[in-house]
Amino acid sequence: MADATQPFTDMFKKLGEQLKVPAFDVSKIMEHHQKNLDAMTRSWQAVAGGASEIAAKQREIFEAAVKDVTEMAKSYKPGGSPQEVIEKQTEFAKKAMEAAIANTKDIAELVQKSSTEAFKIVQERMKESYEEIRATVEKKS
């Protein structure tokens, strides 16, 4: 039985020796996990940056919509023929629809860009990790 004053790590070392568990480099494992954490942090930063860009774009869209409605309200003249009123409403609706389509496309591109960047970071780390593991296994062979 182990002495109560014996360090905890020595107990595991002896257990590993008794079970004939191959030695492993704890510093390499810690380095590997640190690289994983760094990659995840960069990935999250890419997603957060994308979210900031999307929020800025949505703010820009809202401001443009308010400006358009304000201009329409300023240029509104009561009266006129029903045909003129319908033409103005149709023109405004067409302009609003074109803006909505363009804005949706812009936001979709921002989402795709940040998602692609985040995925690429994780994918690159997975490749590096695979290479690290393969190199370690090849050294032991």
Backbone as a chain_set.jsonl record, in Angstrom:
{"seq": "MADATQPFTDMFKKLGEQLKVPAFDVSKIMEHHQKNLDAMTRSWQAVAGGASEIAAKQREIFEAAVKDVTEMAKSYKPGGSPQEVIEKQTEFAKKAMEAAIANTKDIAELVQKSSTEAFKIVQERMKESYEEIRATVEKKS", "coords": {"N": [[0.847, -1.175, 0.0], [0.458, 2.277, -0.594], [2.378, 4.939, 0.831], [0.985, 7.55, 2.808], [2.17, 10.028, 2.534], [3.356, 9.979, 0.126], [3.78, 11.446, -3.032], [1.026, 12.211, -5.165], [1.315, 12.007, -7.962], [3.451, 10.256, -8.185], [2.289, 7.9, -7.374], [0.564, 7.371, -9.523], [2.476, 7.056, -11.486], [3.828, 4.747, -10.676], [1.709, 2.934, -10.792], [1.23, 2.98, -13.531], [3.647, 1.854, -14.41], [3.439, -0.679, -13.307], [1.216, -1.67, -14.665], [2.224, -1.661, -17.138], [1.841, 0.484, -18.883], [2.387, 2.505, -21.684], [4.743, 5.186, -21.61], [3.894, 8.654, -21.595], [4.101, 11.951, -22.89], [3.384, 14.525, -20.958], [3.624, 17.279, -21.251], [3.515, 17.569, -24.019], [0.912, 16.738, -24.501], [-0.495, 18.725, -23.139], [0.333, 20.929, -24.636], [-0.818, 20.272, -27.08], [-3.583, 20.385, -26.426], [-3.708, 23.066, -25.747], [-3.28, 24.273, -28.213], [-5.606, 23.422, -29.466], [-7.531, 24.814, -27.957], [-6.763, 27.435, -28.561], [-7.357, 27.496, -31.303], [-10.13, 27.142, -31.213], [-10.83, 29.475, -29.877], [-10.069, 31.414, -31.774], [-11.841, 30.685, -33.757], [-14.322, 31.234, -32.538], [-14.007, 33.971, -32.28], [-14.052, 34.723, -34.944], [-16.7, 34.1, -35.583], [-18.009, 35.837, -33.819], [-17.086, 38.279, -34.811], [-18.311, 38.214, -37.295], [-20.97, 38.325, -36.468], [-21.023, 40.901, -35.434], [-20.584, 42.377, -37.77], [-22.917, 41.712, -39.13], [-24.84, 42.829, -37.436], [-24.162, 45.529, -37.727], [-24.744, 45.875, -40.436], [-27.503, 45.391, -40.387], [-28.303, 47.572, -38.86], [-27.584, 49.618, -40.63], [-29.362, 49.033, -42.72], [-31.813, 49.504, -41.45], [-31.566, 52.256, -40.888], [-31.462, 53.278, -43.504], [-34.004, 52.548, -44.377], [-35.619, 54.093, -42.701], [-34.845, 56.608, -43.569], [-35.757, 56.526, -46.239], [-38.545, 56.292, -45.849], [-39.013, 58.679, -44.518], [-38.295, 60.555, -46.504], [-40.264, 59.926, -48.379], [-42.528, 60.624, -46.956], [-42.099, 63.376, -46.722], [-42.231, 64.169, -49.368], [-44.78, 63.627, -49.985], [-47.846, 64.611, -51.262], [-50.964, 65.624, -50.587], [-53.914, 64.669, -52.271], [-54.3, 64.787, -55.83], [-54.486, 62.638, -58.659], [-56.009, 59.373, -58.505], [-54.515, 57.567, -59.968], [-51.914, 58.707, -59.977], [-51.291, 58.51, -57.251], [-51.285, 55.724, -56.924], [-49.147, 55.088, -58.641], [-46.987, 56.303, -57.287], [-47.044, 54.817, -54.9], [-46.562, 52.286, -55.929], [-44.007, 52.659, -57.01], [-42.563, 53.177, -54.653], [-42.965, 50.727, -53.298], [-41.692, 48.982, -55.071], [-39.055, 49.925, -54.907], [-38.567, 49.423, -52.193], [-38.764, 46.613, -52.167], [-36.635, 45.866, -53.868], [-34.514, 46.836, -52.338], [-34.803, 45.223, -50.059], [-34.259, 42.678, -51.105], [-31.576, 43.008, -51.964], [-30.407, 43.603, -49.481], [-30.901, 41.272, -48.026], [-29.347, 39.486, -49.439], [-26.798, 40.595, -48.93], [-26.599, 40.213, -46.134], [-26.75, 37.434, -45.994], [-24.37, 36.769, -47.299], [-22.519, 37.811, -45.462], [-23.011, 36.132, -43.256], [-22.306, 33.668, -44.354], [-19.6, 34.155, -44.894], [-18.441, 34.537, -42.296], [-19.062, 32.081, -41.122], [-17.733, 30.294, -42.804], [-15.091, 31.099, -42.406], [-14.764, 30.532, -39.656], [-15.171, 27.737, -39.666], [-13.045, 26.975, -41.282], [-10.833, 27.567, -39.669], [-11.147, 25.697, -37.585], [-11.048, 23.354, -39.079], [-8.415, 23.462, -40.116], [-6.991, 23.218, -37.734], [-7.738, 20.651, -37.015], [-6.483, 19.183, -39.013], [-3.798, 19.769, -38.427], [-3.648, 18.618, -35.902], [-4.073, 15.927, -36.5], [-1.743, 15.457, -37.97], [0.176, 15.87, -35.956], [-0.421, 13.767, -34.201], [0.024, 11.603, -35.898], [2.776, 11.92, -36.399], [3.788, 11.479, -33.847], [3.098, 8.796, -33.426], [4.551, 7.601, -35.479], [7.165, 8.084, -34.61], [7.362, 6.394, -32.437], [7.233, 3.954, -33.606]], "CA": [[0.0, 0.0, 0.0], [1.244, 3.5, -0.734], [2.521, 5.82, 1.985], [0.107, 8.714, 2.681], [2.964, 11.206, 2.177], [3.87, 9.816, -1.242], [3.07, 12.337, -3.962], [-0.04, 11.629, -5.972], [1.813, 11.68, -9.303], [4.29, 9.053, -8.081], [1.382, 6.755, -7.309], [0.14, 7.075, -10.894], [3.637, 6.585, -12.237], [4.04, 3.343, -10.294], [0.598, 2.167, -11.328], [1.503, 2.848, -14.958], [4.734, 0.898, -14.587], [2.923, -2.01, -12.985], [0.301, -2.091, -15.734], [2.996, -1.573, -18.386], [1.255, 1.511, -19.743], [3.484, 3.265, -22.296], [4.927, 6.548, -21.093], [3.419, 9.71, -22.473], [4.654, 13.263, -22.588], [2.304, 15.385, -20.489], [3.781, 18.623, -21.817], [3.021, 17.496, -25.401], [-0.547, 16.68, -24.432], [-0.946, 20.066, -22.757], [0.564, 21.787, -25.807], [-1.845, 19.885, -28.057], [-4.861, 20.937, -25.988], [-3.62, 24.528, -25.828], [-3.489, 24.609, -29.618], [-7.035, 23.237, -29.724], [-8.226, 25.947, -27.335], [-6.449, 28.628, -29.354], [-8.121, 27.405, -32.55], [-11.541, 27.383, -30.893], [-10.953, 30.902, -29.566], [-10.044, 32.141, -33.046], [-13.091, 30.365, -34.442], [-15.385, 32.004, -31.882], [-13.791, 35.38, -32.624], [-14.529, 34.895, -36.323], [-18.167, 34.106, -35.525], [-18.407, 37.092, -33.157], [-16.835, 39.356, -35.773], [-19.385, 38.131, -38.283], [-22.204, 38.813, -35.831], [-20.899, 42.366, -35.362], [-20.795, 42.887, -39.126], [-24.341, 41.546, -39.442], [-25.57, 43.854, -36.667], [-23.897, 46.825, -38.37], [-25.5, 45.879, -41.69], [-28.919, 45.548, -40.052], [-28.48, 48.971, -38.457], [-27.522, 50.386, -41.878], [-30.625, 48.778, -43.424], [-32.87, 50.211, -40.724], [-31.386, 53.694, -41.11], [-31.847, 53.563, -44.888], [-35.458, 52.435, -44.464], [-36.183, 55.279, -42.048], [-34.576, 57.731, -44.472], [-36.677, 56.409, -47.381], [-39.908, 56.605, -45.408], [-39.037, 60.117, -44.221], [-38.328, 61.255, -47.784], [-41.565, 59.706, -48.976], [-43.497, 61.431, -46.203], [-41.864, 64.789, -47.061], [-42.643, 64.434, -50.744], [-46.194, 63.3, -50.122], [-48.742, 65.752, -51.486], [-52.339, 65.118, -50.602], [-54.661, 64.927, -53.498], [-53.784, 64.186, -57.047], [-55.36, 61.6, -59.206], [-55.767, 58.044, -57.938], [-53.454, 56.936, -60.751], [-50.639, 59.242, -59.489], [-51.075, 57.931, -55.924], [-50.92, 54.322, -57.134], [-47.798, 55.08, -59.239], [-46.024, 56.592, -56.216], [-47.014, 53.672, -54.004], [-45.914, 51.197, -56.663], [-42.577, 52.993, -57.076], [-41.994, 52.973, -53.319], [-42.98, 49.289, -53.024], [-40.64, 48.383, -55.904], [-37.78, 50.323, -54.315], [-38.442, 48.694, -50.922], [-38.53, 45.209, -52.484], [-35.264, 45.753, -54.38], [-33.614, 47.023, -51.192], [-34.911, 44.034, -49.206], [-33.542, 41.581, -51.776], [-30.144, 43.304, -51.881], [-29.98, 43.509, -48.084], [-30.911, 39.86, -47.654], [-28.155, 38.904, -50.069], [-25.632, 41.075, -48.19], [-26.552, 39.552, -44.829], [-26.429, 36.021, -46.245], [-22.938, 36.713, -47.613], [-21.797, 38.011, -44.203], [-23.156, 34.908, -42.47], [-21.493, 32.643, -45.01], [-18.185, 34.505, -44.726], [-17.984, 34.262, -40.93], [-19.164, 30.635, -40.892], [-16.648, 29.66, -43.557], [-13.836, 31.42, -41.716], [-14.735, 29.774, -38.397], [-15.001, 26.336, -40.01], [-11.687, 26.797, -41.815], [-9.921, 27.568, -38.527], [-11.291, 24.403, -36.912], [-10.581, 22.328, -40.015], [-6.95, 23.52, -40.147], [-6.493, 22.666, -36.473], [-7.936, 19.199, -37.072], [-5.412, 18.645, -39.86], [-2.562, 19.869, -37.647], [-3.752, 17.631, -34.836], [-3.853, 14.622, -37.129], [-0.312, 15.364, -38.295], [0.896, 15.728, -34.689], [-0.635, 12.397, -33.708], [0.727, 10.685, -36.809], [4.211, 12.066, -36.161], [4.084, 10.83, -32.573], [2.988, 7.355, -33.626], [5.667, 7.178, -36.329], [8.381, 8.115, -33.796], [7.357, 5.242, -31.544], [7.317, 2.707, -34.387]], "C": [[0.884, 1.226, 0.0], [1.241, 4.286, 0.562], [1.667, 7.058, 1.752], [0.869, 9.96, 2.263], [3.509, 11.126, 0.756], [3.073, 10.716, -2.188], [2.112, 11.565, -4.865], [0.468, 11.193, -7.346], [2.701, 10.445, -9.28], [3.436, 7.793, -8.031], [0.922, 6.364, -8.712], [1.29, 6.536, -11.73], [3.881, 5.104, -11.937], [2.933, 2.446, -10.839], [0.808, 1.923, -12.824], [2.601, 1.845, -15.239], [4.258, -0.526, -14.343], [2.014, -2.54, -14.095], [0.965, -2.073, -17.105], [2.33, -0.64, -19.396], [2.407, 2.3, -20.361], [3.536, 4.691, -21.736], [4.39, 7.554, -22.1], [3.928, 11.043, -21.953], [3.514, 14.226, -22.241], [2.419, 16.78, -21.099], [3.299, 18.653, -23.271], [1.498, 17.478, -25.427], [-1.105, 18.057, -24.093], [-0.784, 21.045, -23.929], [-0.504, 21.529, -26.871], [-3.195, 20.501, -27.684], [-4.855, 22.463, -26.027], [-3.84, 25.0, -27.265], [-4.964, 24.458, -29.997], [-7.835, 24.409, -29.17], [-7.991, 27.238, -28.117], [-7.258, 28.638, -30.653], [-9.605, 27.68, -32.292], [-11.771, 28.863, -30.576], [-10.975, 31.727, -30.851], [-11.329, 31.906, -33.835], [-14.249, 31.177, -33.857], [-15.248, 33.491, -32.197], [-14.271, 35.666, -34.048], [-16.052, 34.964, -36.352], [-18.655, 35.42, -34.9], [-18.192, 38.285, -34.075], [-17.902, 39.388, -36.849], [-20.696, 38.656, -37.724], [-22.183, 40.329, -35.722], [-21.144, 42.998, -36.726], [-22.272, 42.801, -39.518], [-25.166, 42.6, -38.71], [-25.374, 45.235, -37.284], [-24.688, 46.95, -39.672], [-26.99, 46.062, -41.414], [-29.228, 46.979, -39.605], [-28.499, 49.878, -39.688], [-28.833, 50.244, -42.662], [-31.753, 49.561, -42.766], [-32.784, 51.715, -40.96], [-31.799, 54.092, -42.523], [-33.371, 53.51, -45.043], [-36.136, 53.653, -43.835], [-36.008, 56.5, -42.943], [-35.552, 57.71, -45.654], [-38.107, 56.779, -46.996], [-40.041, 58.094, -45.118], [-39.112, 60.925, -45.508], [-39.681, 61.108, -48.466], [-42.625, 60.572, -48.274], [-43.349, 62.912, -46.541], [-42.389, 65.12, -48.463], [-44.125, 64.143, -50.979], [-47.023, 64.582, -50.249], [-50.159, 65.205, -51.535], [-53.031, 65.497, -51.904], [-54.004, 64.27, -54.686], [-54.724, 63.084, -57.488], [-55.043, 60.259, -58.538], [-54.632, 57.322, -58.668], [-52.08, 57.415, -60.271], [-50.29, 58.642, -58.124], [-50.625, 56.478, -56.055], [-49.516, 54.216, -57.717], [-46.737, 55.321, -58.172], [-45.909, 55.41, -55.25], [-46.31, 52.483, -54.656], [-44.411, 51.424, -56.735], [-41.906, 52.746, -55.722], [-41.917, 51.482, -52.988], [-41.875, 48.581, -53.808], [-39.265, 48.677, -55.31], [-37.534, 49.561, -53.002], [-38.121, 47.218, -51.164], [-37.11, 44.989, -52.991], [-34.258, 45.891, -53.249], [-33.632, 45.786, -50.296], [-34.148, 42.858, -49.804], [-32.033, 41.786, -51.676], [-29.631, 43.138, -50.451], [-29.945, 42.067, -47.598], [-29.682, 39.166, -48.214], [-26.904, 39.314, -49.299], [-25.488, 40.366, -46.842], [-26.189, 38.071, -44.991], [-24.939, 35.858, -46.547], [-22.095, 36.9, -46.349], [-21.848, 36.759, -43.327], [-22.265, 33.815, -43.049], [-20.008, 32.897, -44.795], [-17.699, 34.146, -43.325], [-18.044, 32.766, -40.623], [-18.024, 29.9, -41.584], [-15.315, 29.887, -42.867], [-13.704, 30.606, -40.431], [-14.491, 28.291, -38.679], [-13.584, 26.064, -40.498], [-10.662, 26.739, -40.686], [-9.951, 26.205, -37.831], [-10.753, 23.283, -37.803], [-9.045, 22.3, -40.069], [-6.36, 22.924, -38.877], [-6.652, 21.153, -36.455], [-6.839, 18.548, -37.914], [-4.087, 18.654, -39.108], [-2.537, 18.799, -36.557], [-3.486, 16.228, -35.374], [-2.367, 14.426, -37.426], [0.532, 15.182, -37.035], [0.781, 14.305, -34.159], [0.116, 11.402, -34.585], [2.227, 10.728, -36.589], [4.615, 11.37, -34.861], [4.065, 9.318, -32.708], [4.156, 6.853, -34.461], [6.978, 7.165, -35.563], [8.488, 6.864, -32.933], [7.5, 3.92, -32.306], [8.723, 2.313, -34.707]], "O": [[1.978, 1.189, 0.562], [0.253, 4.306, 1.296], [1.617, 7.573, 0.635], [0.274, 10.872, 1.688], [4.062, 12.1, 0.244], [1.843, 10.741, -2.145], [2.369, 10.429, -5.263], [0.093, 10.128, -7.837], [2.713, 9.67, -10.237], [3.808, 6.754, -8.575], [0.89, 5.183, -9.056], [1.099, 5.664, -12.577], [4.113, 4.31, -12.848], [3.194, 1.332, -11.291], [0.595, 0.818, -13.322], [2.511, 1.071, -16.192], [4.619, -1.453, -15.068], [2.049, -3.727, -14.418], [0.346, -2.425, -18.11], [2.265, -0.931, -20.59], [3.313, 2.724, -19.644], [2.51, 5.303, -21.436], [4.43, 7.323, -23.309], [4.153, 11.232, -20.758], [2.779, 14.679, -23.118], [1.404, 17.393, -21.428], [2.735, 19.655, -23.711], [0.873, 18.122, -26.27], [-2.081, 18.5, -24.698], [-1.654, 21.88, -24.178], [-1.023, 22.463, -27.482], [-3.872, 21.076, -28.536], [-5.88, 23.083, -26.309], [-4.507, 26.008, -27.5], [-5.504, 25.266, -30.753], [-8.719, 24.935, -29.845], [-8.91, 28.034, -28.307], [-7.783, 29.678, -31.052], [-10.255, 28.375, -33.073], [-12.79, 29.433, -30.964], [-11.799, 32.629, -31.002], [-11.839, 32.81, -34.496], [-15.057, 31.738, -34.596], [-16.247, 34.19, -32.361], [-14.83, 36.729, -34.318], [-16.628, 35.79, -37.061], [-19.598, 36.037, -35.395], [-19.016, 39.198, -34.116], [-18.345, 40.458, -37.266], [-21.444, 39.348, -38.415], [-23.215, 40.977, -35.9], [-21.822, 44.02, -36.835], [-22.807, 43.706, -40.157], [-26.077, 43.194, -39.285], [-26.317, 46.023, -37.355], [-25.236, 48.011, -39.97], [-27.667, 46.803, -42.127], [-30.281, 47.526, -39.931], [-29.32, 50.79, -39.783], [-29.348, 51.224, -43.201], [-32.552, 50.205, -43.447], [-33.797, 52.372, -41.203], [-32.423, 55.136, -42.714], [-33.956, 54.326, -45.755], [-37.11, 54.178, -44.376], [-36.912, 57.327, -43.061], [-36.107, 58.744, -46.026], [-38.793, 57.492, -47.729], [-41.063, 58.703, -45.435], [-39.895, 61.87, -45.605], [-40.186, 62.059, -49.063], [-43.493, 61.164, -48.916], [-44.345, 63.629, -46.639], [-42.917, 66.206, -48.705], [-44.648, 64.394, -52.066], [-46.902, 65.503, -49.442], [-50.505, 64.42, -52.417], [-52.74, 66.519, -52.525], [-53.245, 63.311, -54.547], [-55.629, 62.672, -56.762], [-53.927, 60.047, -58.062], [-53.88, 56.56, -58.06], [-51.161, 56.602, -60.167], [-49.133, 58.307, -57.868], [-49.692, 56.051, -55.375], [-48.76, 53.33, -57.319], [-45.712, 54.64, -58.143], [-44.809, 55.047, -54.834], [-45.553, 51.765, -54.003], [-43.629, 50.493, -56.544], [-40.816, 52.177, -55.656], [-40.907, 51.022, -52.455], [-41.204, 47.693, -53.283], [-38.416, 47.791, -55.22], [-36.418, 49.113, -52.74], [-37.303, 46.635, -50.452], [-36.451, 44.03, -52.59], [-33.269, 45.159, -53.197], [-32.582, 45.35, -49.825], [-33.467, 42.126, -49.086], [-31.296, 40.857, -51.346], [-28.546, 42.596, -50.236], [-29.052, 41.687, -46.841], [-29.054, 38.352, -47.536], [-26.038, 38.478, -49.04], [-24.389, 39.969, -46.458], [-25.409, 37.53, -44.208], [-24.319, 34.898, -46.09], [-21.077, 36.231, -46.177], [-20.845, 36.374, -42.727], [-21.558, 33.124, -42.316], [-19.244, 31.965, -44.542], [-16.652, 33.514, -43.18], [-17.168, 32.241, -39.936], [-17.423, 28.991, -41.012], [-14.503, 28.969, -42.756], [-12.64, 30.052, -40.154], [-13.686, 27.658, -37.996], [-12.994, 25.038, -40.163], [-9.723, 25.944, -40.742], [-8.905, 25.632, -37.527], [-10.08, 22.371, -37.323], [-8.448, 21.224, -40.067], [-5.356, 22.213, -38.926], [-5.789, 20.446, -35.933], [-6.329, 17.484, -37.562], [-3.34, 17.677, -39.142], [-1.511, 18.156, -36.33], [-2.757, 15.445, -34.764], [-1.806, 13.362, -37.164], [1.5, 14.421, -37.044], [1.768, 13.713, -33.721], [0.76, 10.479, -34.087], [2.885, 9.688, -36.591], [5.672, 10.742, -34.794], [4.929, 8.635, -32.159], [4.699, 5.784, -34.179], [7.831, 6.32, -35.832], [9.582, 6.339, -32.725], [7.845, 2.894, -31.72], [8.945, 1.29, -35.355]]}, "num_chains": 1, "name": "protein.A"}
